[in-house]
Amino acid sequence: MKKRLVCISLITVLTLSGCGSEGKRQSESTEESHSEAVTEAQSEADIEDVKASATEASASTESKENSKTSSTEKAEDKNEVLVEPSTEILTEATTEDVEDQSEEYLLTDIENLDEQLTVIAENAGIWKLAGPSEEDGIVAGPEWLYTVTDLDKNGRLEVITSTVQGSGLFTTSKFYEVSADYKSLDKVVWEVPEGSSEPDITIDMADAYINEADGTLYYIFDDVVKASAADIYEVMESVTLKNGVVDGEVIGSSHMFSSDEGETVETEYFDKNQNSLTIEEYEELCQTEFPAFKKGALTLGWNSVDGMTDSFPEDAEDIKLLLEYSSTGFAISFE
């Protein structure tokens, strides 16, 4: 124990001699020089004198030092036991927070993505809009668009085709989903009340909300209808795909019109029950409608086709390449 005290004293003296700005800048070099100095001191004859002096230390002093050393070691042992689990818990919590912040769903997450794209490509005659559809009579306008999605995150792809026609900007869309056996396409029911217009879904990004209790996803789209250049209606809708059915619910609406013989333009806002709102209240309608839902974003990768020239390819491999490109643009992400 006496030898140990001497070594500690020597190291302390040598360490203090290395303090200062230069010692801080060169900490690694200082530690090496301390080690060398201690080694040299131990090899010199006068170390014996130091040891002899230390032998004369009183028993009470040695007892006190032993007591201090024992207390310190116990305290260190306790700190080790307490600190290590706390550090692990903090690390785990931090990791979970990062994972939550970076939650994103991509089509590349689907294991048999290539197989499903092949099914969609080989059944292009069902969903493409190069002329009247035998099933529902939809005719392509000057331009029609299509995209690959998985809106309900069930692992089975959808292909959506859409066209916008007329000066009123009327949108018509249809949905197909890869069947449960991954061999064909099933038509998705698009429930639109008779006489109502469909939302304009041919945009690159839309707000998304998720009900974490049951996993239902809600996407926010607008439906713009132009009665005239100075008389425009806009309906805000939430769109949901669940169990093979697409459903749309009105959240609110606005009406822009001109008054005073066209000299001024006014806009009025309403909730889903036609109650008048301020613009600030209208902009907060989604938060009012989905107060407990997590908010995120939907990204879509639309491909466009010239409906007048019917430039859509015939070969399934060429169609698949276009579908692959569209699939890379799809994402559902939450903060």
Secondary structure, 3 states (H helix, E strand, C coil): CHHHHHHHHHHHHHHHCCCCHHHHHCHHHHHHHHHHHHHHHHHCCCHHHHHHHHHCCCHHHHHHHHHHHHHHHHHHHHHHHHHHHHHHHHHHHHHHHHHHHCCEEEHHHCCCHHHHHHHHHHCHHHHCCCCCCCCCCCCCCCEEEEEEECCCCCCCCEEEEEEEECCCCEEEEEEEEECCCCCCEEEEEEECCCCCCCCCCCCCEEEEEEECCCCEEEEEEEEEEEEECCEEEEEEEEEEEECCEEEEEEEEEEEEEEECCCCEEEEEEEECCCCEECHHHHHCHHHHHCCCCEEEEEECCCEEEECCCCCCCCCHHHHHHHHHHHHCCCEEEEC
